[in-house]
Amino acid sequence: MRPRTMKMITVPLKGKGMMAGRGLTVKGFDKKGQALSWDFSIHEPGVYDVVAICNMGDDIEWAADDRVRATVAGQVVEGPLTEYKRVETLVKMAESHCILGTVKIEHAGPYSLTFELTSDFDDVKPSFRGAMLMPSVSRGE
């Protein structure tokens, strides 16, 4: 998945105006019905795992009923933020990759991917770094 546009912006805490955002983390995304969306282009049709990328500390675990719905290419998958893989970033920050489900994209072209919370995250609140479509591999399911 390659971004079509890089129109991310942040509002500085001090001063006025906006600046281009890099390494954007979305916090405060913790109430049922809130949504995030990305536009992207698929160059190779196929079967993909929909992955939510979150910042995590060593001791963070979400409740089993904390769920996220992903919509892409007219398909909807929903699941808990269960860590599939932990990745160390260049700035020594742990990212958790959470697979929400699998979709089949049959044609190359532009698409949108939306994450919507289907429950309130009361105890531990996620910090989303991004989304990824990863070629699906059997995980013993």
C-alpha positions in Angstrom: 0.0 0.0 0.0 1.4 3.4 -1.0 -0.1 6.7 0.1 -1.6 8.7 -2.8 -1.2 11.9 -0.9 0.8 13.0 2.1 -1.7 15.6 3.4 -1.1 15.0 7.1 -0.9 18.1 9.1 -0.4 18.9 12.8 -1.3 22.0 14.7 1.5 23.2 16.9 0.8 23.5 20.6 2.3 27.0 20.7 1.9 29.6 18.0 -0.4 29.6 15.1 -0.8 27.7 11.8 -0.2 24.2 10.7 2.8 22.2 9.6 3.4 19.1 7.6 3.2 16.1 9.9 5.6 13.2 10.0 5.5 10.3 12.4 2.0 11.3 13.3 0.4 9.5 16.2 -3.4 9.8 16.8 -4.4 9.9 20.5 -7.8 10.6 22.0 -9.3 8.0 19.6 -11.0 6.0 22.3 -14.9 6.4 22.0 -17.3 4.2 20.1 -18.1 5.7 16.7 -14.8 7.6 16.3 -13.1 6.9 12.9 -9.9 7.4 11.1 -9.5 7.1 7.3 -6.6 6.8 4.8 -6.6 7.1 1.0 -4.1 4.8 -0.8 -3.6 2.9 -4.1 -3.2 -0.8 -4.5 -0.8 -1.9 -7.2 -1.1 -5.7 -6.8 -4.5 -7.2 -6.2 -4.6 -10.0 -3.7 -5.6 -11.2 -0.2 -4.4 -8.9 2.5 -4.5 -8.8 6.3 -5.7 -5.4 7.6 -3.2 -4.3 10.3 -3.7 -1.5 12.8 -0.3 -0.1 13.9 -0.3 1.3 17.5 2.3 2.7 19.9 2.7 0.5 22.9 4.7 0.2 26.1 5.9 -3.1 27.5 2.9 -3.6 29.8 0.0 -2.4 27.7 -2.9 -4.8 27.1 -6.3 -3.8 25.8 -9.5 -5.4 27.2 -10.7 -8.4 25.1 -13.9 -6.5 24.2 -12.1 -3.4 22.9 -12.8 -3.7 19.2 -12.0 -1.9 15.9 -13.9 -2.2 12.6 -12.0 -1.8 9.4 -13.7 -1.0 6.0 -11.8 -1.3 2.8 -12.8 -2.2 -0.8 -16.4 -2.6 0.2 -15.5 -5.2 2.8 -15.8 -4.9 6.6 -13.7 -6.8 9.2 -13.7 -6.3 12.9 -11.6 -7.5 15.7 -9.8 -6.7 19.0 -6.5 -5.0 19.1 -4.6 -8.2 19.7 -0.9 -7.9 19.1 0.3 -10.1 16.2 3.8 -8.7 16.1 5.9 -6.1 18.0 8.3 -3.9 16.0 11.0 -1.6 17.3 11.2 1.7 15.4 14.3 3.7 14.6 13.6 6.0 17.6 13.4 3.0 20.0 9.6 3.1 20.2 7.6 -0.2 20.3 4.9 -0.5 17.7 2.3 -3.2 18.0 0.9 -4.7 14.8 -2.7 -5.9 15.3 -4.4 -7.9 12.6 -8.2 -7.0 12.4 -9.1 -9.4 9.6 -8.5 -10.4 6.0 -9.8 -8.8 2.8 -9.6 -9.7 -0.9 -8.9 -6.8 -3.3 -9.5 -7.9 -6.8 -8.4 -4.8 -8.8 -5.5 -2.3 -8.7 -6.5 1.2 -8.1 -7.4 3.9 -5.5 -9.2 2.9 -2.2 -9.9 4.2 1.2 -9.3 2.4 4.5 -11.3 3.4 7.6 -10.9 2.3 11.2 -14.0 2.8 13.4 -14.2 2.0 17.1 -17.1 -0.3 17.9 -16.6 -0.1 21.6 -15.3 2.5 24.2 -11.7 2.0 25.2 -12.1 2.8 28.9 -9.0 1.5 30.6 -6.1 1.7 28.2 -6.4 4.1 25.2 -4.7 3.2 21.9 -2.4 5.6 20.1 -2.6 4.8 16.4 0.4 5.3 14.2 -1.1 4.0 11.0 -2.6 1.2 9.0 -1.2 -1.4 6.7 -2.4 -4.0 4.2 0.0 -7.0 4.5 -0.1 -9.9 2.1 -2.0 -12.6 4.0 -0.2 -15.7 5.1 -1.8 -18.6 7.0 -1.5 -18.2 10.7 -2.9 -21.6 11.6 -6.5 -20.3 11.7 
